Amino acid sequence: MQSGKRVGVVDLTKGELGTRGTVETRKAEAETASKVMGLEIRENLGFKDGFFINDREHQVEIIKKIRQYQPEIVLINAIYDRHPDHGKGAQLVSDACFLSGLIKIDTGQEAWRPKQVYHYIQDREMEPSFVVDISDYIDEKMEAVKAYKTQFFDPDSDEPETYISKPEFIEAIRSRASNMGHRIGVRYGEGFVAQKTVGVRDISELI
């Protein structure tokens, strides 16, 4: 990525219950979005869409990935959201991040706990803990979102209309980024929610 950090995505499900598109089209769209974002890693754990739960079996699978890649920062779904999988996934991954640091959980790997876990703000409005200036990357963000073309407005599609397939939904994504940017005096911003207090070594980092 532009800052020199390695970035990857581990998807929990294949989206097989989605009203529009198929597992195959979702996979192809994810690959396109990954190229736009410049990801080094993209994996899918294949949990059951809509029916995965926060239990030992699912936690261990995520712990294995955390210990394999040893991320310093983990970005996960909104704490609560319109889609129940988002809130469930957020708590599942958050719990796994903590448990991954416990040496008595044996996966044959070195224990590892990320330094920070931050939540996206998705459909539901939330007060951000902090906002990142994404003004230079808004076009890439929108291109990555639109890569999931079966899910969004297409005048030629004969699939059922959904909450996110209306033309105004894409407009709302850019509008939210504009509103977040306005809060910190930039053109576009991305808000995140932290479950614990965020600390800095130097106050000038907050400029």
Order of alpha helices (4+ residues) and beta strands (2+ residues): beta-alpha-beta-alpha-beta-alpha-beta-beta-alpha-alpha-beta
